[in-house]
């Protein structure tokens, strides 16, 4: 039985009476609407007033757009909403998760590499402040997953690393930063990403840990956060077979489910075992990890019956609403279960200060937009200074100077917009500009127009006649809906690979993935920067030229457990 007097709600008798009265007066369409966290609508293509009055959404999640436009759209939504709405964004690496002009502070692994909770607080504070300026009141962060598998293509630098204690330390500080701006933290991705090497956008991935191992890692993190009053958890399309089998001995493999449709993992593990009393939201339901398990008309009701309170995103919104409405009307989903979910939703809105018992929005959005970008840029530069990590420098190539190595061959890998919802940091021009400012003469390797004579016929001396130093920069981002973040050399003779690295000094700098030694183990010098923003690029150039010391400490094993990567 849900008790709203307990954490994380701690509501008064008056507030609970308000919720009961509100529920008794709501129509079925209004109740259904509260359970959906819809895609942020664009005022240029949708009449927002009509949309809100038709669908009554409990929450809206926006992708990045211009600050003034987001602010205006959010204001319209809140004005038209009978019950104030959750407004959320993926505030994982800075305010750029919601507004185009926002600060790209740094990915969580950048923060972890400093081993300084102050940097994690800054991540939450900067993200929360900039998002609150346009009306956001909820963050789909912190990411509390553990980077257990270097082959995982979706987590990686989005995590605080592989040490559960560091994860908890950083998450606590990030949450403080978010709450400093009255932004609600939503921990993700329960029951834990980072074990499988597949992406839940494409399959229902598997957290394959045994129950004890899970409880001593992911479970310990969630217990810690729950005791500290965590208000909400995002539920992933990730399976945890060991716990389902423990909670229902004899369950057949065909009946195992990802958490987003598993009553065993939500009511059994999260609510009963971990004693989480707060609100739950699915990860995005258009993902194949959700859509491929059950027919959608069965998955939507199964999600609510599992004990999950809100469904993130739709395919066809009218169809999804009908699937749940029909399930209520035919008894597949009970009205008691619908109303329990609404109690958690309204309880969270009250407890977290979004609204009062007069249905009024408490949150205030400043009339004049002030993102404090100059101040945040200084903090971003400080993070980069302390995060960039020297993994190895076997041949003592560093520092490099334009006097010693005047001619540089610059090879950039990745730097593409291909893939889902990337941060969008293009590094080629910034690296070239920064290196040239240090006096280097930079020649950029052109992957689109290969010099076939060079690729097939030239030798070591031919290369030495062209350049004195090779700098490889990998900007291969983790992003949704992809199967790998490994280096994919040009398939013709690996034409862009540094075959000459034992003869010509060669640096390898990764801006996105700390595990590239797996694919280029014999490189002499490896540097991990974790975030491809301008501040990190500037910090890298300062460090390789000897103007700054390397201060970062790797939060994961960049050697991938292999012998040859250390040689």
C-alpha positions as CSV (number, residue, x, y, z in Angstrom):
1,X,0.0,0.0,0.0
2,X,1.4,3.4,-1.1
3,X,2.1,5.6,1.9
4,X,2.6,9.3,0.9
5,X,3.5,10.3,4.4
6,X,6.8,8.5,3.9
7,X,9.9,9.4,1.9
8,X,10.5,10.6,-0.7
9,X,7.1,12.3,-0.4
10,X,6.6,13.2,3.3
11,X,3.3,14.8,2.5
12,X,0.9,16.3,4.9
13,X,-2.7,15.2,5.5
14,X,-3.9,18.3,3.6
15,X,-1.8,17.4,0.6
16,X,-2.9,13.8,0.6
17,X,-6.6,14.9,0.8
18,X,-5.9,17.2,-2.2
19,X,-4.6,14.2,-4.2
20,X,-7.6,12.1,-3.3
21,X,-10.0,14.9,-4.3
22,X,-8.1,15.5,-7.5
23,X,-8.2,11.9,-8.6
24,X,-12.0,11.6,-7.8
25,X,-12.7,14.6,-10.1
26,X,-10.5,13.5,-13.0
27,X,-12.0,12.0,-16.1
28,X,-10.6,8.7,-17.5
29,X,-8.8,10.6,-20.4
30,X,-7.3,12.9,-17.8
31,X,-6.1,10.0,-15.7
32,X,-4.6,8.2,-18.8
33,X,-2.9,11.4,-19.8
34,X,-1.1,11.8,-16.5
35,X,0.6,8.4,-17.1
36,X,2.3,9.5,-20.3
37,X,5.5,11.5,-20.6
38,X,5.2,12.7,-24.1
39,X,7.7,14.0,-26.7
40,X,8.2,17.7,-26.6
41,X,6.0,19.3,-29.2
42,X,7.2,22.0,-31.6
43,X,5.1,25.2,-31.7
44,X,5.9,25.5,-35.4
45,X,4.1,22.3,-36.3
46,X,1.6,21.7,-33.4
47,X,-1.0,23.9,-31.7
48,X,0.3,23.4,-28.2
49,X,-2.9,24.6,-26.5
50,X,-5.0,22.0,-28.4
51,X,-2.4,19.3,-27.8
52,X,-2.4,19.8,-24.0
53,X,-6.2,20.0,-23.8
54,X,-6.6,16.9,-25.8
55,X,-3.9,14.6,-24.3
56,X,-3.5,16.1,-20.7
57,X,0.1,14.8,-20.5
58,X,1.7,14.3,-17.1
59,X,5.1,15.1,-18.4
60,X,6.9,16.4,-21.5
61,X,10.5,15.8,-22.5
62,X,12.3,18.1,-24.8
63,X,15.3,17.7,-27.0
64,X,17.6,20.7,-27.5
65,X,16.3,23.8,-29.2
66,X,16.9,27.5,-28.9
67,X,16.4,28.8,-25.3
68,X,13.8,31.4,-26.1
69,X,11.7,28.9,-28.1
70,X,11.9,26.2,-25.4
71,X,11.0,28.8,-22.8
72,X,8.0,29.9,-24.8
73,X,6.7,26.4,-25.5
74,X,7.1,25.3,-21.9
75,X,5.2,28.4,-20.7
76,X,2.3,27.6,-23.1
77,X,2.2,24.0,-21.9
78,X,2.1,25.0,-18.2
79,X,-0.5,27.7,-18.8
80,X,-2.8,25.3,-20.5
81,X,-2.3,22.3,-18.2
82,X,-5.0,21.7,-15.6
83,X,-2.3,20.0,-13.4
84,X,1.3,21.4,-13.7
85,X,3.5,19.3,-15.9
86,X,6.9,17.6,-15.5
87,X,9.2,19.2,-18.0
88,X,12.3,17.1,-18.5
89,X,15.5,16.8,-20.6
90,X,18.6,14.6,-20.8
91,X,20.8,16.8,-18.6
92,X,23.6,14.3,-18.7
93,X,26.6,16.6,-19.7
94,X,25.4,20.1,-19.3
95,X,22.6,22.6,-20.2
96,X,23.2,21.7,-23.8
97,X,20.9,18.7,-23.1
98,X,18.0,21.1,-23.4
99,X,19.1,24.4,-25.0
100,X,21.3,24.8,-28.0
101,X,23.1,27.7,-26.4
102,X,23.7,25.8,-23.2
103,X,27.0,24.7,-21.7
104,X,28.5,21.4,-22.8
105,X,30.2,21.0,-19.4
106,X,31.5,17.5,-19.7
107,X,30.5,13.9,-19.9
108,X,30.2,12.0,-16.5
109,X,33.5,10.2,-17.2
110,X,35.3,13.5,-17.5
111,X,34.0,14.4,-14.1
112,X,35.0,11.0,-12.7
113,X,38.5,11.4,-14.0
114,X,39.0,14.4,-11.7
115,X,37.9,12.3,-8.7
116,X,36.5,15.5,-7.3
117,X,32.9,15.7,-6.2
118,X,32.9,19.4,-6.7
119,X,33.1,18.8,-10.4
120,X,30.1,16.5,-10.2
121,X,28.2,19.2,-8.2
122,X,29.1,21.7,-11.0
123,X,27.7,19.3,-13.6
124,X,24.4,19.2,-11.8
125,X,24.4,22.9,-10.9
126,X,25.2,24.2,-14.4
127,X,22.8,21.8,-16.1
128,X,20.0,22.5,-13.6
129,X,20.5,26.3,-13.7
130,X,20.5,26.6,-17.4
131,X,17.5,24.2,-17.8
132,X,15.5,25.9,-15.1
133,X,15.9,29.2,-16.9
134,X,13.6,28.0,-19.6
135,X,11.1,26.1,-17.3
136,X,12.6,22.7,-17.0
137,X,11.9,21.0,-13.6
138,X,13.2,17.5,-14.1
139,X,16.5,15.9,-15.3
140,X,16.8,12.4,-16.8
141,X,20.0,12.1,-14.8
142,X,22.1,11.2,-12.9
143,X,23.3,8.1,-14.8
144,X,24.1,5.6,-12.0
145,X,25.2,2.7,-14.2
146,X,28.5,1.0,-13.9
147,X,30.9,0.7,-16.8
148,X,31.5,-3.0,-16.6
149,X,32.0,-3.8,-20.2
150,X,34.3,-1.8,-22.5
151,X,32.5,-3.1,-25.5
152,X,29.2,-1.5,-24.5
153,X,28.4,1.1,-27.2
154,X,25.9,3.3,-25.4
155,X,27.2,3.8,-21.8
156,X,31.0,4.2,-21.7
157,X,31.8,7.9,-21.1
158,X,28.2,8.5,-20.0
159,X,29.0,6.8,-16.7
160,X,31.1,7.8,-13.7
161,X,33.2,4.7,-14.4
162,X,33.6,1.2,-13.1
163,X,34.0,1.8,-9.4
164,X,30.7,1.7,-7.5
165,X,32.0,3.9,-4.7
166,X,33.1,6.6,-7.1
167,X,29.7,6.4,-8.8
168,X,27.9,6.9,-5.5
169,X,30.2,9.8,-4.6
170,X,29.8,11.6,-7.9
171,X,26.0,10.9,-8.1
172,X,25.4,12.4,-4.6
173,X,27.2,15.6,-5.7
174,X,25.4,15.8,-9.0
175,X,22.1,15.4,-7.3
176,X,22.9,18.3,-5.0
177,X,23.7,20.5,-7.9
178,X,20.4,19.7,-9.6
179,X,18.4,20.2,-6.4
180,X,20.2,23.5,-6.0
181,X,18.1,24.6,-8.9
182,X,14.9,22.8,-7.9
183,X,15.4,20.3,-10.7
184,X,14.2,16.8,-9.9
185,X,16.8,14.0,-10.4
186,X,15.7,10.8,-12.1
187,X,18.3,8.0,-11.6
188,X,18.8,5.7,-14.6
189,X,18.9,3.0,-16.0
190,X,17.4,0.4,-13.6
191,X,18.2,-2.5,-13.3
192,X,21.6,-1.3,-14.6
193,X,23.3,-0.8,-18.0
194,X,27.0,-1.5,-18.7
195,X,27.1,-5.2,-18.4
196,X,25.9,-6.3,-21.8
197,X,27.8,-5.2,-24.9
198,X,24.6,-4.4,-26.7
199,X,22.4,-1.3,-26.8
200,X,18.9,-1.4,-25.4
201,X,17.8,0.9,-28.2
202,X,18.2,-2.1,-30.5
203,X,17.6,-5.2,-28.2
204,X,16.4,-6.0,-24.7
205,X,19.9,-6.1,-23.3
206,X,20.8,-8.3,-20.3
207,X,22.3,-7.5,-16.9
208,X,23.7,-11.0,-16.4
209,X,25.0,-10.6,-12.9
210,X,24.0,-13.0,-10.2
211,X,21.7,-11.8,-7.5
212,X,24.4,-11.3,-4.9
213,X,26.8,-9.7,-7.3
214,X,24.0,-7.4,-8.5
215,X,23.0,-6.4,-5.0
216,X,26.7,-5.7,-4.1
217,X,27.0,-3.3,-7.1
218,X,24.0,-1.8,-8.8
219,X,21.8,-2.7,-5.8
220,X,24.1,-1.0,-3.4
221,X,24.0,2.2,-5.5
222,X,20.2,2.2,-5.6
223,X,19.9,1.4,-1.9
224,X,22.2,4.3,-1.1
225,X,20.2,6.7,-3.2
226,X,16.8,5.5,-1.9
227,X,18.0,6.1,1.7
228,X,18.9,9.6,0.6
229,X,15.4,10.3,-0.7
230,X,15.7,9.7,-4.4
231,X,12.4,10.8,-5.9
232,X,12.3,9.0,-9.2
233,X,13.9,6.1,-11.2
234,X,14.0,5.5,-14.9
235,X,13.2,1.9,-15.8
236,X,15.2,0.4,-18.7
237,X,14.5,-2.2,-21.3
238,X,17.1,-4.3,-19.7
239,X,16.6,-7.9,-18.3
240,X,17.9,-9.2,-15.0
241,X,17.3,-12.9,-15.3
242,X,18.9,-13.9,-11.9
243,X,16.5,-11.7,-9.9
244,X,13.4,-12.8,-11.9
245,X,14.4,-16.4,-11.3
246,X,14.9,-15.8,-7.6
247,X,11.6,-14.0,-7.2
248,X,9.7,-16.6,-9.2
249,X,11.5,-20.0,-9.1
250,X,10.8,-22.1,-12.1
251,X,10.0,-19.2,-14.4
252,X,10.5,-20.2,-18.0
253,X,13.1,-18.4,-20.1
254,X,10.4,-17.3,-22.6
255,X,8.6,-15.5,-19.7
256,X,11.6,-13.4,-18.7
257,X,11.1,-9.7,-19.3
258,X,13.0,-6.5,-19.4
259,X,12.4,-4.3,-16.4
260,X,10.0,-2.0,-18.4
261,X,7.4,-4.8,-18.5
262,X,8.5,-6.9,-15.5
263,X,6.3,-7.0,-12.4
264,X,9.0,-9.1,-10.8
265,X,11.7,-6.5,-11.3
266,X,9.6,-3.5,-10.4
267,X,7.2,-4.6,-7.7
268,X,9.4,-7.4,-6.6
269,X,13.0,-6.1,-6.7
270,X,12.7,-2.3,-6.8
271,X,9.6,-1.8,-4.5
272,X,9.9,-4.7,-2.1
273,X,13.5,-5.7,-1.9
274,X,15.0,-2.2,-2.3
275,X,12.0,-0.5,-0.7
276,X,11.8,2.3,-3.2
277,X,8.6,4.3,-2.6
278,X,9.0,6.9,-5.3
279,X,7.9,7.4,-8.9
280,X,9.0,5.3,-11.9
281,X,9.3,6.2,-15.5
282,X,10.2,4.0,-18.4
283,X,13.0,4.7,-20.8
284,X,11.8,5.7,-24.3
285,X,9.2,3.2,-25.5
286,X,9.9,3.5,-29.2
287,X,13.2,1.6,-28.5
288,X,13.5,-1.9,-29.9
289,X,14.3,-3.2,-26.5
290,X,10.7,-2.4,-25.6
291,X,8.8,-2.9,-28.9
292,X,10.3,-6.3,-29.8
293,X,9.3,-8.1,-26.6
294,X,5.5,-7.9,-26.7
295,X,3.0,-6.5,-29.2
296,X,2.6,-2.8,-28.3
297,X,-1.1,-3.2,-27.3
298,X,0.1,-5.7,-24.6
299,X,3.3,-4.0,-23.7
300,X,1.7,-0.7,-22.7
301,X,-0.7,-2.3,-20.2
302,X,2.0,-4.6,-19.0
303,X,4.2,-1.6,-18.1
304,X,1.6,-0.1,-15.9
305,X,0.7,-3.5,-14.3
306,X,4.4,-4.0,-13.6
307,X,4.3,-1.1,-11.2
308,X,5.7,1.6,-13.4
309,X,3.9,4.9,-13.2
310,X,4.8,6.8,-16.4
311,X,5.4,5.8,-20.0
312,X,8.0,7.8,-21.8
313,X,7.2,8.7,-25.4
314,X,4.8,7.3,-27.9
315,X,4.7,5.8,-31.3
316,X,1.2,6.9,-32.4
317,X,0.0,8.8,-29.4
318,X,-3.7,8.2,-30.1
319,X,-3.0,4.5,-30.5
320,X,-1.0,4.3,-27.3
321,X,-3.7,6.1,-25.3
322,X,-6.3,3.8,-26.7
323,X,-4.2,0.7,-25.8
324,X,-4.2,1.8,-22.2
325,X,-7.8,3.0,-22.2
326,X,-9.0,-0.3,-23.6
327,X,-7.0,-2.2,-21.0
328,X,-8.7,-0.2,-18.3
329,X,-12.1,-0.7,-19.8
330,X,-11.7,-4.5,-20.2
331,X,-10.2,-5.0,-16.7
332,X,-6.6,-5.8,-17.9
333,X,-5.4,-2.9,-15.9
334,X,-7.4,-2.1,-12.7
335,X,-8.5,1.4,-11.8
336,X,-6.8,0.9,-8.5
337,X,-3.5,0.5,-10.3
338,X,-4.1,3.6,-12.5
339,X,-4.9,5.7,-9.4
340,X,-1.9,4.4,-7.5
341,X,0.3,5.6,-10.3
342,X,-1.4,9.0,-10.3
343,X,-0.9,9.2,-6.5
344,X,2.9,8.8,-7.1
345,X,2.9,11.3,-9.9
346,X,0.9,14.0,-8.1
347,X,2.8,13.2,-4.9
348,X,6.1,13.8,-6.6
349,X,4.8,17.1,-8.1
350,X,3.8,18.3,-4.7
351,X,6.8,17.0,-2.7
352,X,9.3,18.4,-5.2
353,X,7.8,21.8,-5.3
354,X,6.4,21.9,-8.8
355,X,2.8,22.7,-7.7
356,X,0.6,23.4,-4.7
357,X,-2.8,22.1,-3.6
358,X,-4.5,24.8,-5.6
359,X,-3.2,23.2,-8.8
360,X,-0.9,26.3,-9.2
361,X,2.6,26.0,-10.7
362,X,5.0,27.0,-7.9
363,X,8.1,27.0,-10.2
364,X,9.1,30.5,-11.3
365,X,10.8,31.1,-14.6
366,X,12.8,34.4,-14.8
367,X,11.3,36.9,-17.2
368,X,14.7,37.7,-18.6
369,X,16.8,34.8,-19.8
370,X,20.4,34.6,-18.3
371,X,22.3,31.4,-18.9
372,X,25.5,32.7,-17.3
373,X,27.5,31.2,-20.1
374,X,30.7,33.1,-19.4
375,X,30.9,31.8,-15.8
376,X,30.0,28.3,-16.9
377,X,32.7,28.3,-19.6
378,X,35.3,29.0,-16.9
379,X,34.1,26.1,-14.9
380,X,34.1,23.9,-18.0
381,X,37.7,24.8,-18.7
382,X,38.6,23.9,-15.1
383,X,37.0,20.5,-15.5
384,X,38.9,19.8,-18.7
385,X,42.2,20.9,-17.1
386,X,41.7,18.3,-14.4
387,X,40.1,15.5,-16.4
388,X,42.4,14.9,-19.5
389,X,44.3,11.7,-18.8
390,X,47.7,10.5,-20.0
391,X,47.3,6.7,-20.3
392,X,50.7,5.8,-21.6
393,X,53.8,7.4,-23.2
394,X,56.0,4.4,-23.8
395,X,58.6,6.1,-26.0
396,X,58.6,9.4,-24.1
397,X,57.4,11.4,-27.1
398,X,55.8,14.1,-24.9
399,X,56.0,17.0,-24.7
400,X,56.0,17.9,-28.4
401,X,56.9,21.3,-29.8
402,X,56.9,22.9,-33.2
403,X,60.6,23.3,-33.0
404,X,61.1,19.5,-32.5
405,X,58.3,18.4,-34.8
406,X,57.4,21.2,-37.1
407,X,55.3,19.2,-39.6
408,X,52.2,17.4,-38.2
409,X,50.0,14.9,-40.0
410,X,46.6,15.1,-38.4
411,X,44.2,12.2,-38.8
412,X,40.7,12.5,-37.4
413,X,38.5,9.4,-37.0
414,X,34.8,9.8,-36.5
415,X,33.7,13.4,-36.3
416,X,30.4,12.5,-37.9
417,X,26.8,13.4,-37.3
418,X,25.8,9.9,-38.1
419,X,24.1,8.1,-35.2
420,X,21.4,9.0,-32.7
421,X,21.4,12.0,-30.5
422,X,25.1,12.7,-30.3
423,X,26.5,15.7,-28.5
424,X,27.6,17.0,-31.8
425,X,31.2,18.1,-31.0
426,X,33.2,18.3,-34.2
427,X,36.9,18.5,-33.4
428,X,38.8,18.6,-36.7
429,X,38.9,22.3,-37.3
430,X,39.4,23.1,-33.6
431,X,42.4,20.7,-33.3
432,X,44.0,22.1,-36.5
433,X,43.5,25.7,-35.4
434,X,44.9,25.0,-31.9
435,X,47.9,23.1,-33.2
436,X,48.7,25.8,-35.8
437,X,48.5,28.4,-33.0
438,X,51.4,26.5,-31.4
439,X,53.5,26.9,-34.6
440,X,52.9,23.5,-36.1
441,X,52.4,23.2,-39.8
442,X,49.4,20.8,-40.0
443,X,48.5,18.6,-43.0
444,X,45.0,17.0,-42.6
445,X,44.6,13.4,-43.9
446,X,41.7,13.4,-46.3
447,X,39.8,10.1,-45.9
448,X,37.4,11.0,-48.7
449,X,40.2,11.5,-51.4
450,X,42.8,8.9,-50.8
451,X,46.3,9.2,-52.3
452,X,46.6,5.7,-53.7
453,X,50.3,6.1,-54.4
454,X,50.9,6.9,-50.7
455,X,48.6,4.1,-49.5
456,X,50.0,1.3,-51.7
457,X,53.6,2.3,-52.6
458,X,55.2,4.7,-50.3
459,X,57.5,3.6,-47.5
460,X,58.8,5.0,-44.2
461,X,61.2,7.5,-45.7
462,X,58.4,8.8,-48.0
463,X,56.4,9.5,-44.8
464,X,59.3,11.1,-43.0
465,X,59.7,13.4,-46.0
466,X,56.1,14.7,-45.4
467,X,55.8,14.9,-41.6
468,X,57.7,14.7,-38.4
469,X,54.8,13.8,-36.1
470,X,51.5,12.1,-36.5
471,X,48.5,13.0,-34.3
472,X,45.5,10.7,-34.4
473,X,42.3,12.1,-32.9
474,X,39.3,9.8,-32.4
475,X,35.9,11.5,-32.0
476,X,33.8,8.3,-32.2
477,X,30.9,9.1,-29.9
478,X,28.7,6.8,-27.9
479,X,25.2,7.4,-29.2
480,X,21.9,5.6,-29.3
481,X,21.0,3.0,-32.0
482,X,24.5,1.8,-32.8
483,X,26.2,-1.5,-32.3
484,X,29.8,-0.5,-31.6
485,X,32.1,2.5,-30.8
486,X,35.3,0.7,-32.0
487,X,37.7,2.1,-34.5
488,X,36.6,1.3,-38.1
489,X,39.6,1.9,-40.3
490,X,39.2,2.5,-44.0
491,X,38.4,-0.9,-45.3
492,X,40.8,-0.6,-48.2
493,X,44.2,-1.7,-46.7
494,X,43.3,0.1,-43.4
495,X,44.5,3.2,-45.4
496,X,44.2,5.6,-42.5
497,X,45.9,3.4,-39.9
498,X,49.3,4.4,-38.6
499,X,51.4,1.6,-40.0
500,X,54.5,3.8,-39.5
501,X,54.0,4.3,-35.7
502,X,57.2,2.4,-34.8
503,X,59.2,4.7,-37.1
504,X,57.6,8.1,-36.8
505,X,56.4,9.6,-33.4
506,X,52.6,9.1,-33.2
507,X,50.1,10.3,-30.6
508,X,46.6,8.9,-30.2
509,X,44.0,11.2,-28.6
510,X,40.5,9.9,-27.8
511,X,37.8,12.5,-27.2
512,X,35.0,10.1,-26.6
513,X,36.0,6.6,-25.7
514,X,38.7,5.5,-23.2
515,X,39.0,2.1,-24.7
516,X,40.6,2.6,-28.1
517,X,43.8,0.8,-27.0
518,X,41.8,-2.4,-27.7
519,X,42.1,-1.6,-31.4
520,X,45.5,0.1,-31.5
521,X,47.4,-1.6,-28.7
522,X,50.9,-0.9,-30.0
523,X,50.6,2.9,-30.0
524,X,53.3,4.6,-27.9
525,X,51.2,7.5,-26.6
526,X,47.5,7.4,-25.6
527,X,45.5,10.3,-24.2
528,X,41.9,10.1,-23.0
529,X,39.9,13.3,-22.9
530,X,36.3,11.9,-22.5
531,X,34.5,15.0,-23.9
532,X,34.9,16.6,-27.3
533,X,34.1,20.1,-26.4
534,X,36.4,23.1,-27.2
535,X,37.7,23.4,-23.7
536,X,38.9,19.8,-23.7
537,X,40.6,20.3,-27.0
538,X,42.4,23.3,-25.7
539,X,43.4,21.4,-22.6
540,X,44.8,18.5,-24.7
541,X,46.9,20.8,-26.8
542,X,48.3,22.6,-23.8
543,X,49.2,19.3,-22.1
544,X,50.9,17.6,-25.1
545,X,53.0,20.7,-25.7
546,X,54.1,20.8,-22.1
547,X,52.2,23.9,-21.0
548,X,50.1,22.0,-18.5
549,X,50.6,18.8,-16.5
550,X,48.3,15.8,-17.0
551,X,46.0,15.7,-14.0
552,X,43.3,13.2,-14.8
553,X,43.1,9.7,-13.4
554,X,41.4,7.0,-15.4
555,X,38.0,5.9,-13.8
556,X,38.1,2.7,-15.9
557,X,40.7,0.2,-17.1
558,X,41.8,1.8,-20.5
559,X,44.0,-1.3,-21.2
560,X,40.8,-3.4,-21.5
561,X,42.4,-6.2,-19.5
562,X,44.7,-7.1,-22.4
563,X,48.4,-7.7,-22.3
564,X,49.4,-6.1,-25.5
565,X,47.8,-2.7,-24.7
566,X,50.3,-2.2,-21.9
567,X,53.3,-2.8,-24.0
